[in-house]
C-alpha cells in the first residue's frame, strides 16, 4: 500500500532539516565574519 501521508511527512521532515541546517550555516558564517564586532 502506498502511504501518501507518511511520504509527505518524510519529505517535509527532510526539507525542514535542510532549511534549518542552511539557516544555521548562514548564521554561523555571519557570526564568524568580521561583520559583528562584539
Phi, psi and omega in degrees: 000134181272111183269106184284322182295320180294319180294318180296319180293323179296315180292324178295321179294318179296317181294321180295319178296317180295317180294320181294318180293324179294318179295321178296316180298318180295319180295318180292325179293319178292321182291322182281340180284173182273019180288314177265113179250093182259000000 
